[in-house]
Amino acid sequence: MKWLRHRTAVTAGLLIVGTALVFLGWYQKLGYVDLVATAARATEEARFDNQDLDRAEGNLFASKDLITYNRGVRASVAGQFASAVRHFQEVISQSQSSALRARAHYNLGNLFALRGKAREAAEMYREALHLDPSDWDAKSNLETLYAQLRTSEEEGTSAALKQAGEPQESGGEISQGRQGSEKGGI
C-alpha cells in the first residue's frame, strides 16, 4: 500500500510539472516567438508602426540580442542608418551568439557599402566570414567590394598617369591575378 501512495504522489507531481511545462511552452510561443515573427513580417512589409518587438521584450524568456538585432533590421529597412548601425553594433558587442554577431556584421557591411564606405564594409564582411565561413553572401559582397576598390585604385592611377603625361598600361591581366589571389585569401 505504501508504494501505491508513493506512486500516486509521483504521478501527481509529474502531471503538475508536465502541465506547467506545457503552459510555459504556450507562454513562450504566444508571448515571444509569435510576436518576434509578426514583427519580422511587419518589417518585410515596411510596416514600422508594429509594436510587437516591444511586447516581446517584456517576455520572461526574451532574447535581448535577438530583439536588438530585429530592431537593427527594422531601422535598416526604414532607412534609419544611424539607428541601424547602433543596434547592430550593440549586438556585436553584447551577444554570445556567433551566428547573430555574424549576421550583424554582414548587415553593417551592407549599410556601409550603401553609404559608399567600401573599406568599412569590407571589414564587416571579413568579420562576418571569420564568424561564419559558410556565408556565401558575405563572400560575394566582399569580392564585389574588392573588385570595386581595385577598379577605383586603377582609375586613380590612370588619372595620375594622364596628368603626368606617361603612357598607360592595360590592367586586364593584373586585375585577373589580383582577383585570384584575393579569392584564395578568404
C-alpha positions, 0 to 999 in steps of 0.5 A: 500500500505504501508504494501505491501512495508513493506512486500516486504522489509521483504521478501527481507531481509529474502531471503538475510539472508536465502541465506547467511545462506545457503552459510555459511552452504556450507562454513562450510561443504566444508571448515571444516567438509569435510576436518576434515573427509578426514583427519580422513580417511587419518589417518585410512589409515596411510596416514600422508602426508594429509594436510587437518587438516591444511586447516581446521584450517584456517576455520572461524568456526574451532574447535581448540580442535577438530583439536588438538585432530585429530592431537593427533590421527594422531601422535598416529597412526604414532607412534609419542608418544611424539607428541601424548601425547602433543596434547592430553594433550593440549586438556585436558587442553584447551577444554570445551568439556567433551566428547573430554577431555574424549576421550583424556584421554582414548587415553593417557591411551592407549599410556601409557599402550603401553609404559608399564606405567600401573599406568599412564594409569590407571589414564587416564582411571579413568579420562576418566570414571569420564568424561564419565561413559558410556565408556565401553572401558575405563572400560575394559582397566582399569580392564585389567590394574588392573588385570595386576598390581595385577598379577605383585604385586603377582609375586613380592611377590612370588619372595620375598617369594622364596628368603626368603625361606617361603612357598607360598600361592595360590592367586586364591581366593584373586585375585577373591575378589580383582577383585570384589571389584575393579569392584564395585569401578568404 
